[in-house]
Amino acid sequence: MFKYNQKVVPIKKSVYNKLENSTIWRRAKNEKQDFLYFVGRSKHDKNTFMCSYLPDCESGDLFLLSDLVPYTEEPEEQKKDTNLKVDEPFVLTFSIKELNDMVKNGILKETDQFIIQRA
């Protein structure tokens, strides 16, 4: 049995619908959250358990215990550095107009810095 507000991951959904149709699970995923909170036993069926994308929530979606596994968090060192690492320098070629368009469209910031080399 899970503890109240314990983070869990649904691996399937055996009650009422499929996992991909769970609005609670989709909401969590939209919030970039890879887990749900275990919020207790259903009031209507002692074999089903409620999970929500928010802690301390009185509503959610129903699952069997066998549908859920404990959530394990990534180690801190994996969370810190999510930037792409490149072993060797690389060259991208853009015209000034293309760079200006990237700034206008929010792809680049006016404060971004580059090394410019004439072609």
N, C-alpha and C positions, 0 to 999 in steps of 0.2 A: 504494500500500500504506500502511496505517496503522501508527503506532508502537505498541509495547506500552503498554498502559494509556491510550492516547489515548481521549478521549471521542468517541463516535459516536452517531448517531441512526439507527435502522432506519426506512427509508421503506417497506419491504415485506419479505416473507420468502419466499424461493424454495425453501427447503430444509425438508422434512419436515412443515411445517404452515403455517398462516396467521399473520401477525403478531399479530392479536388473540388468538390461542391460545397465544402464547409466554409461558410462566410467568415467564421472566426479565424480559421487557419489562413484564409486568403488575406484577411485584414492584417494579421500578424506579418505575413510575408510582404505585404505592401509597405509595412512600417519597417522593413528590413530586420525583422525579428524572427529568429530561427527556432522559436520555442513558444509554448503556451504556458499559462499558469494553471496548476491543478487547484481547483477551488472547491472540491468536495463531491459528495455523493448526491445523486439526483433525488429530489423529493418524491418523485413519482415511481422510480424503479430502483431498488437497492443494488442492482447489478450494473447500473450505469453511473458514470462519473462525469462531472462538469469540468470543462477547461475553458479558460478565457484568454484573450490576448492582453488583458489588463489584470494586475494583481487586485485582490480584495473585491472582485466583481461578483455580483449575484446572478449574472446571466452569462451564458456561453453556449458551448456545443457539447453534446453528449458522446462519450466514448466508453468502451469496455477497458478494463485494466490492461488486457492483452494488446490493446491498440496503442499503448503508450510506452515510451522508454524514457529514462532520466536524461535530461539535457546536460551535456558536459561542455564547459566553456573552454575556448581556446586559451592556451598559455599566453601571458601578457606579451612576451617577446614576439609572438606571431601577430598579435593585434597591432603593435606599434608601427611596424614597417610594412606598409602595403604598397609602397611605391615600386614601380617597375625598375629593376636593376639592369643596367646595360654594361657589359664588360668592356666594350670598346666604343669609342665615339662613332657617331653616325651622322650622315648629312641628309638633310631634307632641303629641297629646293622650292622656294616660293617667290613669286614676284611681289613687289611692294603693294600692288593693288590687292593681291590675294591676302597678304598680311593685314592690310587695312580692313578688308571684308571680314576677316576672322575676328578683329577687334570689334567691329560693328555688330557682329552676330554673337558676341560674348564668348567665343572660343578662346580668344586670347585677351589678356588685360593690357591696358596701356602701360602698365608698370612692368610687364614681362621683359626680360632682357635676352638678347641674342648676340651671337658672334656672326657678323656679316662678312661674307667674302664675295668679291665680284666674280662673276662667271666668265 
